[in-house]
């Protein structure tokens, strides 16, 4: 959590976190971390998503396209898949 909070996030206000421990399926083990919050602008939201993808233990940072429907004051939920 500390490493994720250290990611620069100008224009972003965080409001919630959900961690799901490892779930094993026959082909893989996955852990997820969901971050929710509010973004001042689309550009700030996109920059934050890209910054999260650069964290060494994050394999994906998924943000639904529908988050970009608003131009400002955007509520969002980003789902991170963590590397094993």
PLY file of the C-alpha trace (Angstrom):
ply
format ascii 1.0
element vertex 84
property float x
property float y
property float z
element edge 83
property int vertex1
property int vertex2
end_header
0.00 0.00 0.00
2.85 2.38 0.78
4.33 1.99 -2.69
0.97 2.66 -4.32
0.39 5.74 -2.17
3.82 7.02 -3.19
2.71 7.26 -6.86
2.30 10.91 -7.85
-1.34 11.83 -8.28
-1.93 15.55 -8.88
-5.64 16.22 -9.32
-6.57 12.85 -7.81
-8.32 12.26 -4.49
-8.31 8.68 -3.22
-11.26 7.39 -1.22
-11.09 3.60 -1.04
-8.91 0.51 -1.33
-9.82 -3.16 -1.61
-7.20 -5.91 -1.60
-8.09 -9.42 -2.73
-5.51 -12.04 -1.70
-4.18 -14.65 -4.10
-6.72 -16.87 -5.80
-5.38 -19.97 -7.46
-6.82 -21.28 -10.68
-5.34 -24.16 -12.64
-3.34 -21.79 -14.85
-2.44 -18.82 -12.64
-2.43 -17.09 -9.29
-3.89 -13.61 -9.18
-4.06 -10.89 -6.55
-5.94 -7.66 -7.12
-5.98 -4.24 -5.55
-8.83 -1.85 -6.32
-8.36 1.89 -5.92
-11.32 4.24 -6.01
-11.46 7.98 -5.90
-12.19 11.16 -7.80
-10.23 12.95 -10.49
-10.33 16.65 -11.29
-9.82 16.03 -15.04
-9.52 13.30 -17.66
-5.84 14.14 -18.14
-5.12 13.70 -14.43
-6.92 10.37 -14.42
-5.04 9.07 -17.46
-1.70 10.19 -16.01
-2.48 8.39 -12.75
-3.44 5.17 -14.55
-0.20 5.24 -16.55
1.85 5.93 -13.41
0.25 2.93 -11.66
1.16 0.70 -14.62
4.82 1.63 -14.07
4.90 0.26 -10.49
7.18 -2.79 -10.50
4.69 -5.22 -8.94
1.65 -4.15 -11.00
1.02 -6.15 -14.16
-2.14 -4.28 -15.25
-4.07 -1.17 -14.22
-7.55 -1.38 -15.70
-9.77 1.66 -15.85
-13.15 1.30 -17.60
-13.52 3.56 -20.64
-16.79 4.83 -19.16
-14.72 6.75 -16.60
-13.85 9.21 -19.35
-17.51 10.11 -20.02
-17.25 13.15 -17.77
-14.74 15.91 -18.41
-14.22 16.92 -14.77
-14.97 15.75 -11.23
-14.70 12.12 -12.37
-15.40 9.24 -9.97
-13.23 6.23 -10.85
-12.25 2.70 -9.89
-8.95 1.27 -11.12
-8.32 -2.46 -10.73
-4.68 -3.44 -10.39
-3.54 -6.98 -11.03
-0.44 -7.64 -8.98
2.42 -9.80 -10.17
2.87 -13.14 -8.38
0 1
1 2
2 3
3 4
4 5
5 6
6 7
7 8
8 9
9 10
10 11
11 12
12 13
13 14
14 15
15 16
16 17
17 18
18 19
19 20
20 21
21 22
22 23
23 24
24 25
25 26
26 27
27 28
28 29
29 30
30 31
31 32
32 33
33 34
34 35
35 36
36 37
37 38
38 39
39 40
40 41
41 42
42 43
43 44
44 45
45 46
46 47
47 48
48 49
49 50
50 51
51 52
52 53
53 54
54 55
55 56
56 57
57 58
58 59
59 60
60 61
61 62
62 63
63 64
64 65
65 66
66 67
67 68
68 69
69 70
70 71
71 72
72 73
73 74
74 75
75 76
76 77
77 78
78 79
79 80
80 81
81 82
82 83
